[in-house]
Amino acid sequence: MKKKKSTGFNILSNDSTDGHGGYGAGTMNLDNVSPVFVDPTEGEAFVDMGALHARSAVEKRIKFLPDKEKVPNGKLYWLVWVTINHKDGKPYYAGVAGCEMTVDLEIRRGYKSLPEHVNKMDKSLKGKILVDDMDDKSKKILAEFLKSHNEQMWENSGNELREALEG
């Protein structure tokens, strides 16, 4: 029996630094970012908060290599960092950045570029939309997922996001 996947997103909480500049100032606040996996093979998307620490269900028991050629039969996933912010008191998808990942369960090896994942998470937190590397099918799956998760947040988001995902 297949386990139902959570679709929960992190929503902004109070900023502990609140401009005081003391301990913790300048640290990255991950309260408003959620890792969304897009599986184009299965035609689905799901949130897995374990990806914040490279401990998602997709990543468990897999040794990741920096060389894509060493995982020739890997299944494609897109790890998309989705940042939620508020504008005029309304939540919206502020930053969306997709990173390629392949996993071969048979040999328990995978490919991902850790620097790319960190940089794309940072760009997402800064409100950038970076999905150009993703294939059209994966973009469509992500767009449908974001809409179905919260249509109002989708509508509150900028045109850049909708154009990037829907063409």
C-alpha positions in Angstrom: 0.0 0.0 0.0 1.4 3.4 -1.0 1.9 5.9 1.8 0.0 9.2 1.3 2.4 12.0 0.9 2.0 15.3 2.8 1.3 18.4 0.9 2.1 20.7 3.8 4.1 23.9 3.2 6.0 26.0 5.7 4.4 29.4 6.1 6.2 32.4 7.5 6.6 32.6 11.2 8.0 35.4 13.4 11.5 36.4 12.5 13.6 35.7 15.6 16.2 38.3 14.6 13.5 41.0 14.0 16.2 43.6 13.0 18.0 43.6 16.4 21.3 42.5 14.8 22.3 40.4 17.7 22.9 36.6 18.0 21.5 34.8 14.9 21.5 37.9 12.7 22.5 37.1 9.2 21.5 33.4 9.5 19.3 31.9 6.9 15.7 31.6 8.0 14.2 28.4 6.4 10.7 28.9 7.9 9.3 30.0 4.6 10.8 27.5 2.2 9.5 24.1 1.3 11.2 21.4 -0.8 8.8 20.1 -3.5 9.8 17.0 -5.4 8.5 16.7 -9.0 8.5 13.1 -10.4 7.9 13.4 -14.1 7.9 9.6 -14.5 5.0 9.1 -12.1 3.4 12.5 -13.0 3.3 13.7 -9.4 4.7 16.3 -7.1 5.0 16.1 -3.3 6.5 18.0 -0.3 9.2 16.2 1.7 10.6 18.4 4.5 13.4 16.0 5.0 15.1 17.4 1.9 16.0 20.5 3.9 18.7 18.3 5.4 19.2 15.9 2.5 17.1 13.3 4.3 14.0 13.0 2.1 12.5 9.7 1.2 14.0 10.0 -2.3 17.5 10.6 -0.9 17.5 8.0 1.9 20.0 5.1 1.5 21.4 6.7 -1.7 25.1 7.7 -2.1 25.1 10.8 -4.3 27.9 11.4 -6.8 28.8 14.7 -8.5 29.2 13.0 -11.9 25.9 12.4 -13.8 27.5 9.8 -16.1 28.1 7.4 -13.1 24.3 7.1 -12.7 23.2 6.4 -16.3 20.0 4.6 -15.4 18.9 7.1 -12.7 15.3 8.1 -12.4 14.8 11.9 -12.8 13.4 14.0 -10.0 13.3 17.8 -9.7 13.8 19.2 -6.2 12.1 22.5 -6.3 12.7 25.0 -3.5 9.4 26.9 -3.1 9.5 30.1 -0.9 6.3 31.6 0.4 6.1 35.2 1.3 3.4 37.8 2.0 2.4 40.8 -0.1 -0.3 43.2 1.2 -1.1 40.6 3.9 -1.7 37.8 1.4 0.6 34.7 1.0 2.1 34.0 -2.4 4.7 31.8 -4.1 7.6 34.3 -4.0 10.6 32.1 -5.1 10.7 28.9 -7.1 13.9 27.2 -8.1 14.3 23.7 -9.5 17.4 21.4 -9.2 18.0 18.2 -11.1 18.5 15.0 -9.2 18.7 11.4 -10.5 18.4 8.2 -8.4 19.1 4.6 -9.3 17.6 2.5 -6.5 19.1 -0.7 -7.9 22.7 0.4 -7.4 21.7 2.8 -4.6 23.5 5.7 -6.3 22.3 9.1 -7.4 23.4 12.3 -9.0 23.0 15.8 -7.6 25.1 18.9 -7.5 25.1 20.0 -3.9 26.4 23.6 -4.7 23.6 23.9 -7.2 21.0 22.8 -4.6 22.3 25.3 -2.0 22.6 28.2 -4.6 19.1 27.5 -5.9 17.6 27.4 -2.4 19.3 30.8 -1.7 17.9 32.2 -5.0 14.4 30.9 -4.1 14.6 32.6 -0.7 15.5 35.8 -2.5 12.4 35.6 -4.6 13.8 34.4 -7.9 12.0 32.1 -10.4 14.5 29.6 -11.8 12.8 26.8 -13.7 14.4 27.1 -17.2 16.3 23.9 -16.8 13.1 21.9 -16.1 11.4 20.0 -18.9 7.8 21.1 -19.9 6.1 18.1 -18.4 7.8 18.7 -15.0 6.8 22.4 -15.1 3.2 21.5 -15.8 3.2 19.0 -12.9 4.6 21.7 -10.6 2.1 24.3 -11.8 -0.8 22.0 -11.2 0.6 21.0 -7.7 1.0 24.7 -6.7 -2.5 25.6 -7.9 -4.1 22.6 -6.2 -2.2 23.2 -3.0 -3.6 26.8 -2.7 -5.2 28.4 -5.6 -5.3 31.8 -3.9 -1.6 31.7 -3.3 -1.2 30.9 -7.0 -3.4 33.8 -8.0 -1.5 36.2 -5.6 1.8 35.2 -7.2 3.4 37.3 -10.0 2.9 36.7 -13.7 6.6 35.7 -13.9 5.9 32.4 -12.1 2.8 31.6 -14.1 4.6 32.4 -17.4 7.6 30.3 -16.4 5.5 27.3 -15.6 2.7 27.5 -18.1 4.5 29.0 -21.0 
